[in-house]
Amino acid sequence: MARRDDLDLSLAALLVARSCNIGLTPVAKPGTAALGETRLVGVEKGYFHGEGIGKASAILVTKQAGIDITTDWGGGLVASTDGLRFVVPVRSLYARPSPLYFGIGKRPRGTTWLNTVSDKEMGLGGLVVPGTMRDSMYILDAIHRLDATEPPDIVTTDTGSYSDLVYGMFAICGYQFAPRHADITDTQMWWVDVAMLRGEITRDHRGSNGWGAFNELQLRRVSVPAILEHWDDMVRVAGSLSTNKVRAYDLIKMMTADGRLTGLGNAFAAYGRIFKTLHLLQIIHVESYRRMIGAQLNAGESRHQLARRVFFGNLGQLRRAYERGMENQLGALGLGLSACL
């Protein structure tokens, strides 16, 4: 079926209505065919859904990357992921209580929009998370659901979103996890003992490595046997995550059942300790690396501030009860923010 010539006008009106959270009434104009409320409702059902918004966002990201000035902002290989909280004043299974973010009252519930921002200042995609659950359990899911065709190599986040297990899952999937640590003075570092690789010592060995002053760093050995024992399963997990056959959130919950790591979870944690130590050493010794993390997180915060200003209608609250509706509404907000840039 041929598209109407004035379809772009209808889409622009819908983008304003949904990204500003003001509804269709302010943008509808009965005397103009493209802005009639019936037309807007029909166009929204046909185009303004998660898949359509994702395709439009990917086009914007690709077009923006071709602008010369954006090469001065970044190379597109670094991204930050952080959550923006929204109050949900209607009954919903996808909202959770949190007095800190959503207040105290009869229905103080809300949800989190976990969105990813590139070093070119563009939004790459987002994920709706019920309430304020720990972001690190969802970050990898958000990365595997990006609208952009080219994923980043380095993913930064704030200080409260890391664990050895998460480091390992990012590394096995080919990403460098680079959270900002508030204090690393008492953070445990690890090293890989080649003697353990050769099978000369076991994971319970307590002897010195014989490296002189290097021993004063109080490094602990990575359990290489645990990694080797579960390596095939770890690779299968990476394949399942990359193809979206399973969610990282579900895997993390499964591997940390009852507050203790399973065998596979312990293997991922051991693997992650290698990359966590490399990350910490870069933070200590490479100033440009520290600046890169700080600058990228600041870019994400700036985008959040802009999002609050754009999403001003209905007190800045989400009033869709279902996850699909929330994703569509916040996807429209992300598309509107990218259009602003």
CORHU-V305836 format. One line per field, one symbol per residue. ss: DSSP state (~ for helix, > for strand, _ for the rest). phi: phi as a letter, one per 30 degrees, with the letter a starting at -180 (. if undefined). burial: # if it has 24 or more other ideal C-beta (glycine too) atoms within 12 Angstrom, else .. A space follows every 50 residues. Layout:
ss: ???
phi: ???
burial: ???
//
This chain:
ss: ______~~~~~~~~~~~~~_____________~~~_~~~~~~~~~~~__~ ~~~~~~~~~~~~~~~__~~~~~_____>>>>>>>>>>>_______>>_~~ ~~______>>>>>>>>>>____>>>>>>>>_____~~~~~~~~_______ ___>>>>______~~~~~~~~~___>>>>__________>>__~~~~___ ___________~~~~~~__>>__~~~~~~_~~~~~~~~~~~~_____~~~ ~~~~~_~~~___~~~~~~~~~~~~~~~~~~~~~~~_~~~~~~~~~~~~~~ ~~~~~~~~~~__~~~~_>____~~~~~~~~~~~~~~~~~~_
phi: .ddddcdddddddddddddcicidedcdbedcedcdddddddddddbcbe dddddddddddddddddedddddlciccbcbacccbdcdcdadcbbdaed ccicldbdbabccdccbddcicdclabdcdibdedddcedddddbddddc ddccccaddcbbaeddedddddcjccdbddcdacdcddcbbcddddddid bcdcdcdddicidddddhdcddddeddddceddddddeddddcidbcded dddddcdiibddedddddddddddddddddddddccdddddddddddddd dddddddddddcdhiicdbcdcedddddddddddddddddd
burial: .........#############.#..##.....##.#.##..##..##.# .###.###.##..##........#.#.############..#.###.#.. .#......########################################.. ########..#############.#######.....#.#####..#.... ........#..........########..#..##..##..##....###. ##..##....#..#################..#.....#..###.##.## ..##.##..##.#..#####..#.#################
//
